[in-house]
């Protein structure tokens, strides 16, 4: 399917569900060979209620072939005029739809759409304290639509795949015979993970300096997570309104039915009064704590007990780290829980989170204009080499060690910082390994609608 047609469906998904009927759409899709009976059966096995089946039906259509959008338009034109108008606004001007229509409005850049006319209804609210958007529609200011990055990028760093089955089985349970009591997160399914990457390169009115070389970071991260089997979402130069709406769409989607979630943001930032913040394209401020709140167990139930990785590649101050003599420190024990007291059955608000910063509070992070940021380059190199047999926390130790070897012309260095919030298991990424390697979704279904695309 044409990339812009896919975006048109995804951005109108809730309205399409509201203006069409599932039984009729089901019948028409089979009749017109847009979807096969096996595909419909698969949808109905995965979704038990009609609303979710309706949603999955449209999502499935976006993964069909080059004729799929035209067939969908024909179905809607005959049966659902309102849905037809949503997908083909030119119909109001008596213009025939064509995926090659030169008058058709195109998006300015990848993953960015022309300004939406969709507004929040009066019932939608925004929590000012944590800035949680409680709307299922795109805000008037937002231009972004949730869309998987469509291209497979060449490899600057080639990930070593997991190949030894016996060692794979071991890594799911223990860490190579050590720390036998530490369990591992499950990383076996084909829904391996979602990587959501935000890369802010320049800023409105040049209030902040352009981040030269950041585009290299973007390409390296896309390639890395693609090789790790993650579904990748990548956005450059988005505003606070864009990000809010994208997170709403992401959390309402089925993409988070995965083994692992990774959020990576690259921009300018600072650390003041005990809080870290990130600057977005419109010079608005995103507090790191508010970002983490979006994915806690209260606000993102789909990721409960799933590993959540956050990578903050920003400065946390302006001071260059010129090094110092090592100082000894004293430690004290906090109060212990009474072992006789029964364990509660509730779940912590913040758990299964690993937060990785490019630097420590008060200090600057560094970026090479030719090779990208030290943090990203070090991580891509280490993960590509060791993800097949080392867990994520230990890989981040290697990343820190590797990044610590860099120096600027003034001998400034950089120390990465990692914080875990209830991250009590080992996370092995197991690139290339799947529990059921022969199982491919719809692998044996016949192609219809003139397509040959995979699910």
Secondary structure as a PSIPRED ss2 file (coil, helix, strand):
# PSIPRED VFORMAT (PSIPRED V4.0)

   1 X C   1.000  0.000  0.000
   2 X C   1.000  0.000  0.000
   3 X H   0.000  1.000  0.000
   4 X H   0.000  1.000  0.000
   5 X H   0.000  1.000  0.000
   6 X H   0.000  1.000  0.000
   7 X H   0.000  1.000  0.000
   8 X H   0.000  1.000  0.000
   9 X H   0.000  1.000  0.000
  10 X H   0.000  1.000  0.000
  11 X H   0.000  1.000  0.000
  12 X C   1.000  0.000  0.000
  13 X H   0.000  1.000  0.000
  14 X H   0.000  1.000  0.000
  15 X H   0.000  1.000  0.000
  16 X H   0.000  1.000  0.000
  17 X H   0.000  1.000  0.000
  18 X H   0.000  1.000  0.000
  19 X H   0.000  1.000  0.000
  20 X C   1.000  0.000  0.000
  21 X C   1.000  0.000  0.000
  22 X H   0.000  1.000  0.000
  23 X H   0.000  1.000  0.000
  24 X H   0.000  1.000  0.000
  25 X H   0.000  1.000  0.000
  26 X H   0.000  1.000  0.000
  27 X H   0.000  1.000  0.000
  28 X H   0.000  1.000  0.000
  29 X H   0.000  1.000  0.000
  30 X H   0.000  1.000  0.000
  31 X H   0.000  1.000  0.000
  32 X C   1.000  0.000  0.000
  33 X C   1.000  0.000  0.000
  34 X C   1.000  0.000  0.000
  35 X C   1.000  0.000  0.000
  36 X C   1.000  0.000  0.000
  37 X H   0.000  1.000  0.000
  38 X H   0.000  1.000  0.000
  39 X H   0.000  1.000  0.000
  40 X H   0.000  1.000  0.000
  41 X H   0.000  1.000  0.000
  42 X H   0.000  1.000  0.000
  43 X H   0.000  1.000  0.000
  44 X H   0.000  1.000  0.000
  45 X H   0.000  1.000  0.000
  46 X H   0.000  1.000  0.000
  47 X C   1.000  0.000  0.000
  48 X C   1.000  0.000  0.000
  49 X C   1.000  0.000  0.000
  50 X H   0.000  1.000  0.000
  51 X H   0.000  1.000  0.000
  52 X H   0.000  1.000  0.000
  53 X H   0.000  1.000  0.000
  54 X H   0.000  1.000  0.000
  55 X H   0.000  1.000  0.000
  56 X H   0.000  1.000  0.000
  57 X H   0.000  1.000  0.000
  58 X H   0.000  1.000  0.000
  59 X H   0.000  1.000  0.000
  60 X H   0.000  1.000  0.000
  61 X H   0.000  1.000  0.000
  62 X C   1.000  0.000  0.000
  63 X C   1.000  0.000  0.000
  64 X C   1.000  0.000  0.000
  65 X C   1.000  0.000  0.000
  66 X C   1.000  0.000  0.000
  67 X C   1.000  0.000  0.000
  68 X H   0.000  1.000  0.000
  69 X H   0.000  1.000  0.000
  70 X H   0.000  1.000  0.000
  71 X H   0.000  1.000  0.000
  72 X H   0.000  1.000  0.000
  73 X H   0.000  1.000  0.000
  74 X H   0.000  1.000  0.000
  75 X H   0.000  1.000  0.000
  76 X H   0.000  1.000  0.000
  77 X H   0.000  1.000  0.000
  78 X H   0.000  1.000  0.000
  79 X H   0.000  1.000  0.000
  80 X C   1.000  0.000  0.000
  81 X H   0.000  1.000  0.000
  82 X H   0.000  1.000  0.000
  83 X H   0.000  1.000  0.000
  84 X H   0.000  1.000  0.000
  85 X H   0.000  1.000  0.000
  86 X H   0.000  1.000  0.000
  87 X H   0.000  1.000  0.000
  88 X C   1.000  0.000  0.000
  89 X H   0.000  1.000  0.000
  90 X H   0.000  1.000  0.000
  91 X H   0.000  1.000  0.000
  92 X H   0.000  1.000  0.000
  93 X H   0.000  1.000  0.000
  94 X C   1.000  0.000  0.000
  95 X C   1.000  0.000  0.000
  96 X C   1.000  0.000  0.000
  97 X C   1.000  0.000  0.000
  98 X C   1.000  0.000  0.000
  99 X C   1.000  0.000  0.000
 100 X C   1.000  0.000  0.000
 101 X C   1.000  0.000  0.000
 102 X C   1.000  0.000  0.000
 103 X C   1.000  0.000  0.000
 104 X C   1.000  0.000  0.000
 105 X C   1.000  0.000  0.000
 106 X C   1.000  0.000  0.000
 107 X C   1.000  0.000  0.000
 108 X C   1.000  0.000  0.000
 109 X C   1.000  0.000  0.000
 110 X C   1.000  0.000  0.000
 111 X C   1.000  0.000  0.000
 112 X E   0.000  0.000  1.000
 113 X C   1.000  0.000  0.000
 114 X C   1.000  0.000  0.000
 115 X C   1.000  0.000  0.000
 116 X C   1.000  0.000  0.000
 117 X C   1.000  0.000  0.000
 118 X C   1.000  0.000  0.000
 119 X C   1.000  0.000  0.000
 120 X C   1.000  0.000  0.000
 121 X C   1.000  0.000  0.000
 122 X C   1.000  0.000  0.000
 123 X C   1.000  0.000  0.000
 124 X C   1.000  0.000  0.000
 125 X C   1.000  0.000  0.000
 126 X E   0.000  0.000  1.000
 127 X E   0.000  0.000  1.000
 128 X C   1.000  0.000  0.000
 129 X C   1.000  0.000  0.000
 130 X C   1.000  0.000  0.000
 131 X C   1.000  0.000  0.000
 132 X E   0.000  0.000  1.000
 133 X E   0.000  0.000  1.000
 134 X C   1.000  0.000  0.000
 135 X C   1.000  0.000  0.000
 136 X C   1.000  0.000  0.000
 137 X C   1.000  0.000  0.000
 138 X C   1.000  0.000  0.000
 139 X C   1.000  0.000  0.000
 140 X C   1.000  0.000  0.000
 141 X C   1.000  0.000  0.000
 142 X C   1.000  0.000  0.000
 143 X C   1.000  0.000  0.000
 144 X E   0.000  0.000  1.000
 145 X C   1.000  0.000  0.000
 146 X C   1.000  0.000  0.000
 147 X C   1.000  0.000  0.000
 148 X C   1.000  0.000  0.000
 149 X C   1.000  0.000  0.000
 150 X C   1.000  0.000  0.000
 151 X C   1.000  0.000  0.000
 152 X C   1.000  0.000  0.000
 153 X C   1.000  0.000  0.000
 154 X C   1.000  0.000  0.000
 155 X C   1.000  0.000  0.000
 156 X C   1.000  0.000  0.000
 157 X C   1.000  0.000  0.000
 158 X C   1.000  0.000  0.000
 159 X C   1.000  0.000  0.000
 160 X C   1.000  0.000  0.000
 161 X C   1.000  0.000  0.000
 162 X C   1.000  0.000  0.000
 163 X C   1.000  0.000  0.000
 164 X C   1.000  0.000  0.000
 165 X H   0.000  1.000  0.000
 166 X H   0.000  1.000  0.000
 167 X H   0.000  1.000  0.000
 168 X H   0.000  1.000  0.000
 169 X H   0.000  1.000  0.000
 170 X H   0.000  1.000  0.000
 171 X H   0.000  1.000  0.000
 172 X C   1.000  0.000  0.000
 173 X C   1.000  0.000  0.000
 174 X C   1.000  0.000  0.000
 175 X E   0.000  0.000  1.000
 176 X C   1.000  0.000  0.000
 177 X C   1.000  0.000  0.000
 178 X E   0.000  0.000  1.000
 179 X C   1.000  0.000  0.000
 180 X C   1.000  0.000  0.000
 181 X C   1.000  0.000  0.000
 182 X C   1.000  0.000  0.000
 183 X C   1.000  0.000  0.000
 184 X E   0.000  0.000  1.000
 185 X C   1.000  0.000  0.000
 186 X C   1.000  0.000  0.000
 187 X C   1.000  0.000  0.000
 188 X C   1.000  0.000  0.000
 189 X C   1.000  0.000  0.000
 190 X C   1.000  0.000  0.000
 191 X C   1.000  0.000  0.000
 192 X C   1.000  0.000  0.000
 193 X E   0.000  0.000  1.000
 194 X E   0.000  0.000  1.000
 195 X E   0.000  0.000  1.000
 196 X E   0.000  0.000  1.000
 197 X E   0.000  0.000  1.000
 198 X E   0.000  0.000  1.000
 199 X E   0.000  0.000  1.000
 200 X C   1.000  0.000  0.000
 201 X C   1.000  0.000  0.000
 202 X C   1.000  0.000  0.000
 203 X C   1.000  0.000  0.000
 204 X H   0.000  1.000  0.000
 205 X H   0.000  1.000  0.000
 206 X H   0.000  1.000  0.000
 207 X C   1.000  0.000  0.000
 208 X C   1.000  0.000  0.000
 209 X C   1.000  0.000  0.000
 210 X C   1.000  0.000  0.000
 211 X C   1.000  0.000  0.000
 212 X C   1.000  0.000  0.000
 213 X C   1.000  0.000  0.000
 214 X H   0.000  1.000  0.000
 215 X H   0.000  1.000  0.000
 216 X H   0.000  1.000  0.000
 217 X H   0.000  1.000  0.000
 218 X H   0.000  1.000  0.000
 219 X H   0.000  1.000  0.000
 220 X H   0.000  1.000  0.000
 221 X H   0.000  1.000  0.000
 222 X H   0.000  1.000  0.000
 223 X H   0.000  1.000  0.000
 224 X H   0.000  1.000  0.000
 225 X H   0.000  1.000  0.000
 226 X H   0.000  1.000  0.000
 227 X H   0.000  1.000  0.000
 228 X C   1.000  0.000  0.000
 229 X C   1.000  0.000  0.000
 230 X E   0.000  0.000  1.000
 231 X E   0.000  0.000  1.000
 232 X E   0.000  0.000  1.000
 233 X E   0.000  0.000  1.000
 234 X E   0.000  0.000  1.000
 235 X E   0.000  0.000  1.000
 236 X E   0.000  0.000  1.000
 237 X C   1.000  0.000  0.000
 238 X C   1.000  0.000  0.000
 239 X C   1.000  0.000  0.000
 240 X H   0.000  1.000  0.000
 241 X H   0.000  1.000  0.000
 242 X H   0.000  1.000  0.000
 243 X H   0.000  1.000  0.000
 244 X H   0.000  1.000  0.000
 245 X H   0.000  1.000  0.000
 246 X H   0.000  1.000  0.000
 247 X H   0.000  1.000  0.000
 248 X H   0.000  1.000  0.000
 249 X H   0.000  1.000  0.000
 250 X H   0.000  1.000  0.000
 251 X H   0.000  1.000  0.000
 252 X H   0.000  1.000  0.000
 253 X C   1.000  0.000  0.000
 254 X C   1.000  0.000  0.000
 255 X C   1.000  0.000  0.000
 256 X C   1.000  0.000  0.000
 257 X C   1.000  0.000  0.000
 258 X C   1.000  0.000  0.000
 259 X C   1.000  0.000  0.000
 260 X E   0.000  0.000  1.000
 261 X E   0.000  0.000  1.000
 262 X E   0.000  0.000  1.000
 263 X E   0.000  0.000  1.000
 264 X E   0.000  0.000  1.000
 265 X E   0.000  0.000  1.000
 266 X E   0.000  0.000  1.000
 267 X C   1.000  0.000  0.000
 268 X C   1.000  0.000  0.000
 269 X E   0.000  0.000  1.000
 270 X E   0.000  0.000  1.000
 271 X E   0.000  0.000  1.000
 272 X E   0.000  0.000  1.000
 273 X C   1.000  0.000  0.000
 274 X C   1.000  0.000  0.000
 275 X E   0.000  0.000  1.000
 276 X E   0.000  0.000  1.000
 277 X E   0.000  0.000  1.000
 278 X E   0.000  0.000  1.000
 279 X E   0.000  0.000  1.000
 280 X C   1.000  0.000  0.000
 281 X C   1.000  0.000  0.000
 282 X C   1.000  0.000  0.000
 283 X C   1.000  0.000  0.000
 284 X C   1.000  0.000  0.000
 285 X E   0.000  0.000  1.000
 286 X E   0.000  0.000  1.000
 287 X E   0.000  0.000  1.000
 288 X H   0.000  1.000  0.000
 289 X H   0.000  1.000  0.000
 290 X H   0.000  1.000  0.000
 291 X H   0.000  1.000  0.000
 292 X H   0.000  1.000  0.000
 293 X H   0.000  1.000  0.000
 294 X H   0.000  1.000  0.000
 295 X C   1.000  0.000  0.000
 296 X C   1.000  0.000  0.000
 297 X C   1.000  0.000  0.000
 298 X C   1.000  0.000  0.000
 299 X C   1.000  0.000  0.000
 300 X C   1.000  0.000  0.000
 301 X H   0.000  1.000  0.000
 302 X H   0.000  1.000  0.000
 303 X H   0.000  1.000  0.000
 304 X C   1.000  0.000  0.000
 305 X C   1.000  0.000  0.000
 306 X C   1.000  0.000  0.000
 307 X E   0.000  0.000  1.000
 308 X E   0.000  0.000  1.000
 309 X E   0.000  0.000  1.000
 310 X E   0.000  0.000  1.000
 311 X E   0.000  0.000  1.000
 312 X E   0.000  0.000  1.000
 313 X E   0.000  0.000  1.000
 314 X C   1.000  0.000  0.000
 315 X C   1.000  0.000  0.000
 316 X C   1.000  0.000  0.000
 317 X C   1.000  0.000  0.000
 318 X C   1.000  0.000  0.000
 319 X E   0.000  0.000  1.000
 320 X C   1.000  0.000  0.000
 321 X E   0.000  0.000  1.000
 322 X C   1.000  0.000  0.000
 323 X C   1.000  0.000  0.000
 324 X C   1.000  0.000  0.000
 325 X C   1.000  0.000  0.000
 326 X C   1.000  0.000  0.000
 327 X C   1.000  0.000  0.000
 328 X C   1.000  0.000  0.000
 329 X C   1.000  0.000  0.000
 330 X C   1.000  0.000  0.000
 331 X C   1.000  0.000  0.000
 332 X C   1.000  0.000  0.000
 333 X C   1.000  0.000  0.000
 334 X C   1.000  0.000  0.000
 335 X C   1.000  0.000  0.000
 336 X C   1.000  0.000  0.000
 337 X C   1.000  0.000  0.000
 338 X C   1.000  0.000  0.000
 339 X C   1.000  0.000  0.000
 340 X C   1.000  0.000  0.000
 341 X C   1.000  0.000  0.000
 342 X C   1.000  0.000  0.000
 343 X C   1.000  0.000  0.000
 344 X C   1.000  0.000  0.000
 345 X C   1.000  0.000  0.000
 346 X C   1.000  0.000  0.000
 347 X C   1.000  0.000  0.000
 348 X C   1.000  0.000  0.000
 349 X C   1.000  0.000  0.000
 350 X C   1.000  0.000  0.000
 351 X C   1.000  0.000  0.000
 352 X C   1.000  0.000  0.000
 353 X E   0.000  0.000  1.000
 354 X E   0.000  0.000  1.000
 355 X E   0.000  0.000  1.000
 356 X E   0.000  0.000  1.000
 357 X E   0.000  0.000  1.000
 358 X C   1.000  0.000  0.000
 359 X C   1.000  0.000  0.000
 360 X C   1.000  0.000  0.000
 361 X C   1.000  0.000  0.000
 362 X C   1.000  0.000  0.000
 363 X E   0.000  0.000  1.000
 364 X C   1.000  0.000  0.000
 365 X C   1.000  0.000  0.000
 366 X C   1.000  0.000  0.000
 367 X E   0.000  0.000  1.000
 368 X E   0.000  0.000  1.000
 369 X C   1.000  0.000  0.000
 370 X C   1.000  0.000  0.000
 371 X C   1.000  0.000  0.000
 372 X E   0.000  0.000  1.000
 373 X E   0.000  0.000  1.000
 374 X H   0.000  1.000  0.000
 375 X H   0.000  1.000  0.000
 376 X H   0.000  1.000  0.000
 377 X H   0.000  1.000  0.000
 378 X H   0.000  1.000  0.000
 379 X H   0.000  1.000  0.000
 380 X H   0.000  1.000  0.000
 381 X H   0.000  1.000  0.000
 382 X H   0.000  1.000  0.000
 383 X H   0.000  1.000  0.000
 384 X H   0.000  1.000  0.000
 385 X H   0.000  1.000  0.000
 386 X H   0.000  1.000  0.000
 387 X C   1.000  0.000  0.000
 388 X C   1.000  0.000  0.000
 389 X C   1.000  0.000  0.000
 390 X C   1.000  0.000  0.000
 391 X C   1.000  0.000  0.000
 392 X H   0.000  1.000  0.000
 393 X H   0.000  1.000  0.000
 394 X H   0.000  1.000  0.000
 395 X H   0.000  1.000  0.000
 396 X H   0.000  1.000  0.000
 397 X H   0.000  1.000  0.000
 398 X H   0.000  1.000  0.000
 399 X H   0.000  1.000  0.000
 400 X H   0.000  1.000  0.000
 401 X H   0.000  1.000  0.000
 402 X H   0.000  1.000  0.000
 403 X H   0.000  1.000  0.000
 404 X C   1.000  0.000  0.000
 405 X C   1.000  0.000  0.000
 406 X C   1.000  0.000  0.000
 407 X C   1.000  0.000  0.000
 408 X C   1.000  0.000  0.000
 409 X C   1.000  0.000  0.000
 410 X C   1.000  0.000  0.000
 411 X C   1.000  0.000  0.000
 412 X C   1.000  0.000  0.000
 413 X E   0.000  0.000  1.000
 414 X C   1.000  0.000  0.000
 415 X C   1.000  0.000  0.000
 416 X C   1.000  0.000  0.000
 417 X E   0.000  0.000  1.000
 418 X E   0.000  0.000  1.000
 419 X E   0.000  0.000  1.000
 420 X E   0.000  0.000  1.000
 421 X E   0.000  0.000  1.000
 422 X C   1.000  0.000  0.000
 423 X C   1.000  0.000  0.000
 424 X C   1.000  0.000  0.000
 425 X C   1.000  0.000  0.000
 426 X E   0.000  0.000  1.000
 427 X C   1.000  0.000  0.000
 428 X C   1.000  0.000  0.000
 429 X C   1.000  0.000  0.000
 430 X C   1.000  0.000  0.000
 431 X C   1.000  0.000  0.000
 432 X C   1.000  0.000  0.000
 433 X C   1.000  0.000  0.000
 434 X C   1.000  0.000  0.000
 435 X C   1.000  0.000  0.000
 436 X C   1.000  0.000  0.000
 437 X C   1.000  0.000  0.000
 438 X C   1.000  0.000  0.000
 439 X C   1.000  0.000  0.000
 440 X C   1.000  0.000  0.000
 441 X C   1.000  0.000  0.000
 442 X C   1.000  0.000  0.000
 443 X C   1.000  0.000  0.000
 444 X C   1.000  0.000  0.000
 445 X C   1.000  0.000  0.000
 446 X C   1.000  0.000  0.000
 447 X C   1.000  0.000  0.000
 448 X C   1.000  0.000  0.000
 449 X C   1.000  0.000  0.000
 450 X C   1.000  0.000  0.000
 451 X C   1.000  0.000  0.000
 452 X C   1.000  0.000  0.000
 453 X C   1.000  0.000  0.000
 454 X C   1.000  0.000  0.000
 455 X C   1.000  0.000  0.000
